[in-house]
Amino acid sequence: MLSQSSNINLFRSFFYIFLLSIFAHSSVFASNSRLDTLFYELKHSENETEARTIEKKIWSTWMESGDEKIDELLQQALRKRRVYDFEGSINILNEIISLKPDFSEAWNQRATLYFYQEKYEKSLIDIAKTLELEPRHFGSLAGRAVIRWRQLKPALARQNIIEAMKVHPFLKEQNMFPGLQ
């Protein structure tokens, strides 16, 4: 049986560990809170101009992993993509995913590259993982709709874009589907 002094010390130890874990993850909490606010504003935006401004802030937040090394690797992958070095970009994204598998934007960026290469099934797998990590990822939601359209699955594509518009009412991709505006 532990003495009262031992119990107090044990409690203090657990309390300090708890506080440290909160501080260690405070940027994650702040990011989630910021995203929650931005998504609320996006959903309730009154016009396309307002929505685009909020959309840019969301994309900017998604690009931040919370790890400086990962963020630099992501920028390297994006630079390679801009010069059409898709394989080089995919290799970097593979590294990011192995280092930080819960970073949804790495999965989304790789899905985008697979889309550019018309590797739709691989893209859909990465889209599914992106949405598992960030269910509101309108880029992945819209990307899934476009893939379904290209796969000649218009009913599924339409269903997917409607789902995406619940998150982002001013998605550019909705123009592919007359009558949705």
N, CA, C and O of each residue as an XYZ file, in Angstrom:
724
protein
N       0.837     -1.175      0.000
C       0.000      0.000      0.000
C       0.885      1.243      0.000
O       1.861      1.330      0.745
N       0.522      2.202     -0.853
C       1.302      3.422     -0.961
C       0.919      4.403      0.136
O      -0.236      4.479      0.556
N       1.922      5.154      0.589
C       1.642      6.177      1.593
C       0.967      7.363      0.921
O       0.956      7.486     -0.303
N       0.407      8.228      1.747
C      -0.260      9.418      1.222
C       0.734     10.277      0.441
O       0.377     10.845     -0.591
N       1.963     10.378      0.914
C       3.000     11.154      0.237
C       3.316     10.547     -1.132
O       3.504     11.274     -2.108
N       3.374      9.232     -1.199
C       3.628      8.563     -2.486
C       2.476      8.789     -3.453
O       2.685      9.002     -4.647
N       1.258      8.740     -2.926
C       0.088      8.988     -3.770
C       0.115     10.403     -4.357
O      -0.192     10.607     -5.531
N       0.484     11.363     -3.527
C       0.556     12.753     -3.984
C       1.634     12.898     -5.052
O       1.421     13.562     -6.067
N       2.782     12.282     -4.826
C       3.858     12.355     -5.825
C       3.456     11.672     -7.127
O       3.768     12.162     -8.212
N       2.776     10.559     -7.020
C       2.295      9.855     -8.203
C       1.287     10.721     -8.963
O       1.345     10.826    -10.189
N       0.374     11.335     -8.228
C      -0.605     12.224     -8.841
C       0.092     13.387     -9.553
O      -0.244     13.721    -10.689
N       1.071     14.002     -8.868
C       1.811     15.110     -9.477
C       2.498     14.673    -10.765
O       2.485     15.401    -11.757
N       3.091     13.500    -10.750
C       3.772     12.991    -11.949
C       2.798     12.853    -13.105
O       3.079     13.294    -14.219
N       1.645     12.236    -12.839
C       0.639     12.082    -13.891
C       0.135     13.440    -14.370
O      -0.078     13.653    -15.563
N      -0.051     14.347    -13.427
C      -0.530     15.688    -13.776
C       0.469     16.401    -14.683
O       0.073     17.007    -15.678
N       1.767     16.337    -14.351
C       2.785     16.987    -15.176
C       2.874     16.346    -16.563
O       3.043     17.044    -17.563
N       2.762     15.047    -16.618
C       2.762     14.357    -17.920
C       1.559     14.797    -18.740
O       1.669     15.027    -19.944
N       0.412     14.911    -18.083
C      -0.798     15.367    -18.760
C      -0.606     16.778    -19.315
O      -0.933     17.041    -20.472
N      -0.072     17.689    -18.489
C       0.157     19.061    -18.951
C       1.146     19.114    -20.108
O       0.944     19.850    -21.074
N       2.212     18.331    -20.007
C       3.190     18.300    -21.091
C       2.559     17.815    -22.392
O       2.854     18.343    -23.464
N       1.697     16.816    -22.297
C       1.061     16.312    -23.516
C       0.141     17.355    -24.125
O       0.030     17.444    -25.347
N      -0.521     18.143    -23.289
C      -1.380     19.216    -23.812
C      -0.528     20.264    -24.513
O      -0.857     20.685    -25.621
N       0.566     20.690    -23.881
C       1.416     21.706    -24.500
C       2.076     21.176    -25.765
O       2.245     21.919    -26.732
N       2.448     19.914    -25.768
C       3.078     19.330    -26.953
C       2.127     19.314    -28.135
O       2.562     19.421    -29.281
N       0.832     19.180    -27.872
C      -0.156     19.105    -28.945
C      -0.961     20.392    -29.095
O      -1.952     20.417    -29.825
N      -0.547     21.462    -28.415
C      -1.339     22.697    -28.467
C      -1.415     23.267    -29.875
O      -2.441     23.840    -30.240
N      -0.353     23.129    -30.687
C      -0.421     23.640    -32.061
C      -1.430     22.842    -32.872
O      -2.090     23.394    -33.753
N      -1.559     21.551    -32.586
C      -2.561     20.730    -33.268
C      -3.952     21.210    -32.886
O      -4.822     21.341    -33.748
N      -4.173     21.477    -31.589
C      -5.473     21.962    -31.138
C      -5.778     23.321    -31.748
O      -6.900     23.571    -32.187
N      -4.781     24.199    -31.777
C      -4.985     25.531    -32.349
C      -5.308     25.416    -33.835
O      -6.185     26.115    -34.343
N      -4.595     24.530    -34.528
C      -4.839     24.342    -35.957
C      -6.246     23.823    -36.196
O      -6.942     24.303    -37.090
N      -6.673     22.836    -35.395
C      -8.022     22.287    -35.548
C      -9.074     23.347    -35.261
O     -10.081     23.432    -35.963
N      -8.848     24.144    -34.245
C      -9.787     25.203    -33.898
C      -9.859     26.235    -35.014
O     -10.942     26.690    -35.383
N      -8.697     26.600    -35.549
C      -8.641     27.559    -36.647
C      -9.368     26.988    -37.869
O     -10.135     27.696    -38.522
N      -9.128     25.709    -38.179
C      -9.818     25.080    -39.311
C     -11.322     25.013    -39.082
O     -12.105     25.266    -39.998
N     -11.724     24.673    -37.865
C     -13.165     24.631    -37.574
C     -13.816     25.975    -37.863
O     -14.887     26.039    -38.465
N     -13.160     27.048    -37.430
C     -13.684     28.391    -37.664
C     -13.724     28.708    -39.153
O     -14.717     29.234    -39.656
N     -12.643     28.384    -39.855
C     -12.590     28.662    -41.290
C     -13.644     27.868    -42.061
O     -14.268     28.399    -42.980
N     -13.844     26.613    -41.700
C     -14.856     25.818    -42.387
C     -16.265     26.339    -42.113
O     -17.126     26.310    -42.991
N     -16.489     26.807    -40.911
C     -17.788     27.424    -40.608
C     -17.991     28.654    -41.495
O     -19.054     28.834    -42.090
N     -16.959     29.498    -41.576
C     -17.049     30.705    -42.400
C     -17.234     30.349    -43.872
O     -18.001     31.001    -44.580
N     -16.533     29.318    -44.331
C     -16.650     28.902    -45.727
C     -18.065     28.440    -46.044
O     -18.654     28.837    -47.049
N     -18.589     27.609    -45.185
C     -19.933     27.068    -45.398
C     -20.988     28.170    -45.419
O     -22.002     28.054    -46.107
N     -20.746     29.230    -44.669
C     -21.713     30.324    -44.557
C     -21.297     31.570    -45.348
O     -21.854     32.650    -45.151
N     -20.320     31.415    -46.239
C     -19.893     32.569    -47.035
C     -21.019     32.994    -47.972
O     -21.770     32.167    -48.489
N     -21.112     34.284    -48.170
C     -22.229     34.841    -48.933
C     -21.978     34.921    -50.427
O     -22.918     35.023    -51.215
N     -20.703     34.874    -50.820
C     -20.410     34.980    -52.247
C     -19.097     34.268    -52.551
O     -18.360     33.858    -51.654
N     -18.834     34.138    -53.838
C     -17.652     33.400    -54.273
C     -16.355     34.091    -53.865
O     -15.386     33.421    -53.506
N     -16.323     35.402    -53.914
C     -15.114     36.144    -53.540
C     -14.750     35.869    -52.082
O     -13.594     35.594    -51.758
N     -15.732     35.947    -51.231
C     -15.511     35.663    -49.805
C     -15.052     34.219    -49.624
O     -14.128     33.951    -48.857
N     -15.690     33.300    -50.323
C     -15.341     31.876    -50.217
C     -13.902     31.622    -50.665
O     -13.192     30.837    -50.037
N     -13.464     32.274    -51.739
C     -12.092     32.070    -52.242
C     -11.057     32.559    -51.225
O     -10.009     31.936    -51.058
N     -11.344     33.656    -50.556
C     -10.431     34.168    -49.530
C     -10.292     33.154    -48.392
O      -9.186     32.880    -47.927
N     -11.409     32.609    -47.957
C     -11.392     31.615    -46.880
C     -10.724     30.333    -47.362
O      -9.954     29.715    -46.627
N     -11.018     29.935    -48.592
C     -10.413     28.737    -49.174
C      -8.890     28.821    -49.126
O      -8.227     27.847    -48.770
N      -8.332     29.977    -49.482
C      -6.873     30.163    -49.463
C      -6.317     29.977    -48.046
O      -5.250     29.390    -47.866
N      -7.034     30.471    -47.058
C      -6.581     30.319    -45.670
C      -6.608     28.851    -45.250
O      -5.723     28.388    -44.530
N      -7.623     28.125    -45.700
C      -7.708     26.696    -45.378
C      -6.548     25.953    -46.026
O      -5.879     25.154    -45.370
N      -6.304     26.210    -47.313
C      -5.181     25.555    -47.994
C      -3.871     25.865    -47.281
O      -3.037     24.977    -47.103
N      -3.687     27.104    -46.875
C      -2.461     27.489    -46.177
C      -2.304     26.695    -44.878
O      -1.208     26.248    -44.541
N      -3.399     26.529    -44.163
C      -3.365     25.761    -42.912
C      -3.073     24.293    -43.185
O      -2.295     23.667    -42.464
N      -3.693     23.744    -44.224
C      -3.440     22.335    -44.574
C      -1.982     22.087    -44.917
O      -1.475     20.991    -44.676
N      -1.298     23.073    -45.473
C       0.093     22.909    -45.889
C       1.065     22.897    -44.712
O       2.249     22.613    -44.887
N       0.571     23.203    -43.523
C       1.415     23.237    -42.327
C       1.270     21.925    -41.568
O       0.191     21.596    -41.074
N       2.355     21.190    -41.483
C       2.327     19.902    -40.782
C       2.603     20.040    -39.293
O       2.281     19.148    -38.508
N       3.205     21.167    -38.908
C       3.639     21.320    -37.522
C       5.080     20.865    -37.326
O       5.599     20.905    -36.210
N       5.726     20.432    -38.404
C       7.104     19.963    -38.352
C       7.867     20.665    -39.478
O       7.539     20.503    -40.653
N       8.868     21.431    -39.116
C       9.610     22.236    -40.090
C      10.232     21.378    -41.196
O      10.215     21.760    -42.367
N      10.778     20.227    -40.824
C      11.410     19.339    -41.810
C      10.369     18.825    -42.809
O      10.620     18.802    -44.014
N       9.222     18.421    -42.315
C       8.148     17.921    -43.181
C       7.656     19.032    -44.100
O       7.425     18.802    -45.287
N       7.495     20.225    -43.560
C       7.028     21.349    -44.372
C       8.010     21.664    -45.503
O       7.594     21.969    -46.621
N       9.313     21.588    -45.213
C      10.317     21.827    -46.258
C      10.267     20.723    -47.311
O      10.380     20.998    -48.506
N      10.100     19.482    -46.874
C       9.973     18.382    -47.839
C       8.741     18.582    -48.732
O       8.797     18.335    -49.937
N       7.646     19.023    -48.140
C       6.437     19.264    -48.927
C       6.704     20.346    -49.976
O       6.276     20.215    -51.123
N       7.400     21.399    -49.594
C       7.720     22.456    -50.557
C       8.613     21.922    -51.684
O       8.454     22.317    -52.839
N       9.545     21.029    -51.354
C      10.382     20.398    -52.383
C       9.515     19.580    -53.340
O       9.706     19.631    -54.555
N       8.570     18.832    -52.793
C       7.675     18.018    -53.630
C       6.855     18.910    -54.555
O       6.663     18.580    -55.725
N       6.372     20.039    -54.036
C       5.583     20.962    -54.854
C       6.434     21.595    -55.956
O       5.958     21.794    -57.074
N       7.694     21.911    -55.639
C       8.585     22.470    -56.667
C       8.816     21.453    -57.783
O       8.822     21.810    -58.962
N       9.004     20.198    -57.412
C       9.193     19.152    -58.422
C       7.932     18.983    -59.268
O       8.019     18.770    -60.477
N       6.784     19.075    -58.649
C       5.532     18.951    -59.403
C       5.401     20.091    -60.416
O       4.966     19.874    -61.547
N       5.775     21.291    -60.009
C       5.653     22.457    -60.912
C       6.488     22.299    -62.181
O       6.150     22.873    -63.216
N       7.582     21.522    -62.110
C       8.418     21.297    -63.298
C       8.141     19.915    -63.899
O       8.940     19.383    -64.669
N       6.991     19.350    -63.529
C       6.508     18.070    -64.084
C       7.402     16.882    -63.742
O       7.404     15.883    -64.461
N       8.158     16.979    -62.658
C       8.916     15.832    -62.157
C       8.019     15.083    -61.175
O       8.230     15.110    -59.962
N       7.015     14.417    -61.734
C       6.011     13.759    -60.904
C       6.609     12.629    -60.075
O       6.267     12.478    -58.902
N       7.485     11.844    -60.661
C       8.087     10.734    -59.908
C       8.950     11.254    -58.761
O       8.917     10.713    -57.656
N       9.723     12.307    -59.032
C      10.522     12.905    -57.962
C       9.646     13.435    -56.841
O       9.963     13.275    -55.662
N       8.548     14.066    -57.214
C       7.611     14.586    -56.223
C       6.975     13.448    -55.424
O       6.860     13.530    -54.202
N       6.568     12.396    -56.114
C       5.964     11.241    -55.430
C       6.958     10.619    -54.453
O       6.577     10.222    -53.352
N       8.225     10.529    -54.846
C       9.234      9.962    -53.939
C       9.345     10.776    -52.656
O       9.462     10.214    -51.567
N       9.309     12.094    -52.785
C       9.377     12.948    -51.591
C       8.108     12.780    -50.753
O       8.179     12.700    -49.527
N       6.962     12.728    -51.405
C       5.705     12.541    -50.667
C       5.672     11.189    -49.967
O       5.137     11.071    -48.864
N       6.239     10.171    -50.601
C       6.341      8.864    -49.940
C       7.162      8.973    -48.657
O       6.824      8.376    -47.635
N       8.238      9.742    -48.728
C       9.077      9.952    -47.543
C       8.294     10.683    -46.455
O       8.348     10.308    -45.284
N       7.571     11.721    -46.848
C       6.763     12.469    -45.877
C       5.745     11.548    -45.218
O       5.590     11.558    -43.997
N       5.059     10.760    -46.018
C       4.026      9.863    -45.491
C       4.635      8.840    -44.539
O       4.020      8.488    -43.533
N       5.843      8.359    -44.848
C       6.477      7.405    -43.929
C       6.891      8.083    -42.619
O       6.861      7.456    -41.560
N       7.275      9.356    -42.689
C       7.679     10.089    -41.486
C       6.490     10.607    -40.682
O       6.541     10.658    -39.453
N       5.427     10.988    -41.374
C       4.272     11.606    -40.702
C       2.989     11.125    -41.393
O       2.372     11.863    -42.161
N       2.602      9.888    -41.110
C       1.455      9.296    -41.817
C       0.111      9.963    -41.521
O      -0.868      9.703    -42.221
N       0.047     10.811    -40.504
C      -1.213     11.488    -40.184
C      -1.308     12.881    -40.812
O      -2.217     13.645    -40.487
N      -0.386     13.212    -41.698
C      -0.385     14.510    -42.383
C      -1.235     14.378    -43.652
O      -0.765     13.895    -44.682
N      -2.472     14.809    -43.556
C      -3.435     14.587    -44.637
C      -3.016     15.227    -45.956
O      -3.312     14.693    -47.025
N      -2.340     16.349    -45.890
C      -1.999     17.036    -47.139
C      -0.971     16.274    -47.962
O      -0.962     16.388    -49.188
N      -0.110     15.505    -47.322
C       0.831     14.676    -48.088
C       0.066     13.639    -48.909
O       0.393     13.396    -50.071
N      -0.939     13.040    -48.310
C      -1.770     12.065    -49.031
C      -2.520     12.748    -50.173
O      -2.612     12.203    -51.273
N      -3.052     13.932    -49.912
C      -3.789     14.650    -50.949
C      -2.873     15.033    -52.109
O      -3.252     14.895    -53.272
N      -1.692     15.505    -51.802
C      -0.768     15.893    -52.865
C      -0.352     14.693    -53.710
O      -0.225     14.802    -54.929
N      -0.143     13.555    -53.065
C       0.201     12.355    -53.836
C      -0.987     11.916    -54.691
O      -0.811     11.482    -55.830
N      -2.204     12.030    -54.137
C      -3.406     11.708    -54.917
C      -3.485     12.602    -56.156
O      -3.866     12.143    -57.233
N      -3.128     13.864    -56.001
C      -3.147     14.802    -57.121
C      -2.161     14.371    -58.205
O      -2.476     14.411    -59.395
N      -0.981     13.963    -57.789
C       0.015     13.513    -58.766
C      -0.448     12.256    -59.490
O      -0.273     12.135    -60.703
N      -1.031     11.329    -58.759
C      -1.566     10.131    -59.416
C      -2.669     10.514    -60.400
O      -2.777      9.925    -61.476
N      -3.480     11.494    -60.032
C      -4.520     11.977    -60.937
C      -3.888     12.512    -62.226
O      -4.327     12.168    -63.323
N      -2.862     13.351    -62.093
C      -2.191     13.899    -63.274
C      -1.651     12.796    -64.179
O      -1.617     12.943    -65.401
N      -1.230     11.692    -63.569
C      -0.703     10.565    -64.325
C      -1.805      9.610    -64.802
O      -1.529      8.579    -65.416
N      -3.038      9.970    -64.512
C      -4.208      9.159    -64.855
C      -4.175      7.782    -64.194
O      -4.692      6.807    -64.741
N      -3.573      7.715    -63.032
C      -3.581      6.510    -62.193
C      -4.712      6.692    -61.187
O      -4.480      6.917    -59.999
N      -5.924      6.591    -61.683
C      -7.102      6.968    -60.907
C      -7.333      6.095    -59.681
O      -7.723      6.604    -58.630
N      -7.105      4.814    -59.793
C      -7.335      3.948    -58.628
C      -6.361      4.274    -57.505
O      -6.751      4.307    -56.337
N      -5.103      4.515    -57.844
C      -4.128      4.924    -56.822
C      -4.544      6.270    -56.209
O      -4.445      6.472    -54.999
N      -5.004      7.172    -57.060
C      -5.451      8.472    -56.574
C      -6.616      8.304    -55.609
O      -6.648      8.939    -54.555
N      -7.572      7.452    -55.965
C      -8.738      7.235    -55.098
C      -8.342      6.638    -53.748
O      -8.954      6.954    -52.728
N      -7.341      5.793    -53.737
C      -6.864      5.220    -52.469
C      -6.309      6.332    -51.575
O      -6.604      6.381    -50.381
N      -5.503      7.223    -52.161
C      -4.936      8.328    -51.375
C      -6.002      9.347    -50.984
O      -5.923      9.954    -49.916
N      -6.994      9.534    -51.843
C      -8.112     10.412    -51.488
C      -8.848      9.849    -50.279
O      -9.206     10.590    -49.364
N      -9.072      8.547    -50.278
C      -9.752      7.914    -49.135
C      -8.969      8.144    -47.847
O      -9.560      8.431    -46.806
N      -7.645      8.022    -47.909
C      -6.816      8.242    -46.716
C      -6.859      9.715    -46.302
O      -6.938     10.027    -45.113
N      -6.808     10.616    -47.280
C      -6.915     12.044    -46.971
C      -8.209     12.327    -46.227
O      -8.215     13.024    -45.212
N      -9.310     11.778    -46.743
C     -10.621     12.032    -46.138
C     -10.778     11.341    -44.787
O     -11.538     11.804    -43.936
N     -10.070     10.247    -44.588
C     -10.069      9.617    -43.266
C      -9.430     10.567    -42.248
O      -9.898     10.685    -41.116
N      -8.356     11.243    -42.669
C      -7.636     12.169    -41.780
C      -8.290     13.542    -41.696
O      -8.256     14.186    -40.647
N      -8.891     13.994    -42.807
C      -9.543     15.308    -42.858
C     -10.805     15.180    -43.714
O     -10.769     15.419    -44.921
N     -11.923     14.801    -43.080
C     -13.167     14.554    -43.826
C     -13.707     15.763    -44.584
O     -14.531     15.614    -45.486
N     -13.247     16.957    -44.222
C     -13.726     18.178    -44.879
C     -12.825     18.605    -46.036
O     -12.982     19.709    -46.558
N     -11.905     17.770    -46.438
C     -10.936     18.159    -47.464
C     -11.638     18.290    -48.812
O     -11.761     17.320    -49.561
N     -12.092     19.500    -49.105
C     -12.881     19.735    -50.321
C     -12.075     19.483    -51.584
O     -12.653     19.171    -52.625
N     -10.758     19.611    -51.521
C      -9.926     19.297    -52.681
C     -10.017     17.824    -53.031
O     -10.161     17.462    -54.199
N      -9.931     16.977    -52.020
C     -10.055     15.535    -52.249
C     -11.480     15.154    -52.612
O     -11.699     14.311    -53.482
N     -12.442     15.768    -51.954
C     -13.845     15.473    -52.285
C     -14.145     15.818    -53.744
O     -14.779     15.038    -54.454
N     -13.689     16.982    -54.184
C     -13.908     17.391    -55.572
C     -13.089     16.531    -56.526
O     -13.560     16.173    -57.605
N     -11.871     16.202    -56.131
C     -11.026     15.342    -56.963
C     -11.665     13.986    -57.200
O     -11.603     13.441    -58.302
N     -12.271     13.453    -56.168
C     -12.966     12.170    -56.308
C     -14.107     12.287    -57.320
O     -14.324     11.378    -58.121
N     -14.828     13.397    -57.286
C     -15.921     13.609    -58.247
C     -15.394     13.680    -59.675
O     -15.986     13.105    -60.588
N     -14.284     14.383    -59.867
C     -13.708     14.513    -61.209
C     -13.226     13.150    -61.716
O     -13.424     12.815    -62.884
N     -12.606     12.383    -60.852
C     -12.169     11.038    -61.253
C     -13.367     10.193    -61.665
O     -13.332      9.523    -62.697
N     -14.402     10.222    -60.879
C     -15.601      9.435    -61.211
C     -16.192      9.892    -62.554
O     -16.689      9.073    -63.328
N     -16.135     11.181    -62.818
C     -16.607     11.706    -64.101
C     -15.753     11.136    -65.237
O     -16.278     10.679    -66.253
N     -14.432     11.171    -65.051
C     -13.522     10.652    -66.081
C     -13.648      9.142    -66.247
O     -13.363      8.612    -67.321
N     -14.064      8.456    -65.214
C     -14.289      7.009    -65.302
C     -15.662      6.679    -65.889
O     -16.083      5.523    -65.908
N     -16.341      7.708    -66.361
C     -17.675      7.559    -66.967
C     -18.688      7.003    -65.966
O     -19.484      6.116    -66.274
N     -18.627      7.554    -64.771
C     -19.573      7.214    -63.707
C     -20.268      8.501    -63.271
O     -20.042      8.979    -62.159
N     -21.119      9.073    -64.144
C     -21.683     10.402    -63.869
C     -22.571     10.463    -62.632
O     -22.565     11.476    -61.931
N     -23.327      9.420    -62.345
C     -24.196      9.458    -61.159
C     -23.353      9.516    -59.885
O     -23.659     10.273    -58.964
N     -22.303      8.720    -59.842
C     -21.415      8.725    -58.681
C     -20.652     10.048    -58.596
O     -20.458     10.589    -57.507
N     -20.224     10.560    -59.739
C     -19.528     11.847    -59.767
C     -20.433     12.948    -59.228
O     -19.999     13.785    -58.437
N     -21.669     12.943    -59.650
C     -22.627     13.960    -59.192
C     -22.856     13.842    -57.677
O     -22.896     14.850    -56.970
N     -23.004     12.623    -57.195
C     -23.171     12.393    -55.755
C     -21.943     12.913    -55.000
O     -22.080     13.544    -53.952
N     -20.752     12.649    -55.528
C     -19.521     13.107    -54.877
C     -19.412     14.625    -54.850
O     -18.993     15.193    -53.841
N     -19.784     15.294    -55.942
C     -19.669     16.755    -55.958
C     -20.703     17.392    -55.028
O     -20.435     18.426    -54.416
N     -21.866     16.786    -54.923
C     -22.876     17.294    -53.983
C     -22.350     17.197    -52.553
O     -22.535     18.115    -51.754
N     -21.696     16.087    -52.236
C     -21.090     15.914    -50.915
C     -20.012     16.980    -50.679
O     -19.924     17.549    -49.591
N     -19.200     17.243    -51.696
C     -18.140     18.251    -51.579
C     -18.718     19.649    -51.375
O     -18.162     20.455    -50.630
N     -19.836     19.929    -52.041
C     -20.449     21.259    -51.931
C     -21.069     21.496    -50.554
O     -21.337     22.642    -50.193
N     -21.297     20.457    -49.798
C     -21.773     20.635    -48.422
C     -20.674     21.274    -47.571
O     -20.953     21.967    -46.593
N     -19.433     21.030    -47.958
C     -18.289     21.608    -47.254
C     -17.917     22.959    -47.856
O     -17.635     23.916    -47.135
N     -17.920     23.026    -49.189
C     -17.502     24.238    -49.906
C     -18.557     24.559    -50.964
O     -18.548     23.977    -52.049
N     -19.462     25.480    -50.652
C     -20.588     25.753    -51.560
C     -20.198     26.444    -52.871
O     -21.032     26.562    -53.768
N     -18.957     26.900    -52.997
C     -18.543     27.607    -54.210
C     -17.408     26.887    -54.940
O     -16.559     27.533    -55.554
N     -17.390     25.584    -54.877
C     -16.363     24.806    -55.564
C     -16.379     25.081    -57.066
O     -17.442     25.131    -57.684
N     -15.207     25.258    -57.638
C     -15.106     25.482    -59.084
C     -15.598     24.257    -59.860
O     -16.197     24.397    -60.926
N     -15.349     23.073    -59.333
C     -15.692     21.830    -60.042
C     -17.188     21.643    -60.224
O     -17.611     20.837    -61.053
N     -17.989     22.367    -59.472
C     -19.440     22.227    -59.629
C     -19.903     22.646    -61.014
O     -20.991     22.263    -61.445
N     -19.089     23.429    -61.719
C     -19.436     23.858    -63.072
C     -19.489     22.690    -64.052
O     -20.074     22.809    -65.129
N     -18.885     21.567    -63.687
C     -18.940     20.373    -64.528
C     -20.331     19.742    -64.496
O     -20.654     18.898    -65.331
N     -21.150     20.153    -63.534
C     -22.443     19.523    -63.304
C     -23.545     20.569    -63.397
O     -23.888     21.198    -62.396
N     -24.094     20.759    -64.574
C     -25.157     21.768    -64.749
C     -26.319     21.520    -63.792
O     -26.691     20.382    -63.506
N     -26.869     22.612    -63.317
C     -28.040     22.522    -62.455
C     -27.741     22.433    -60.980
O     -28.668     22.377    -60.173
N     -26.469     22.419    -60.597
C     -26.138     22.318    -59.175
C     -26.052     23.675    -58.490
O     -26.188     23.751    -57.269
N     -25.829     24.745    -59.245
C     -25.637     26.053    -58.623
C     -26.912     26.564    -58.006
O     -26.928     27.657    -57.438
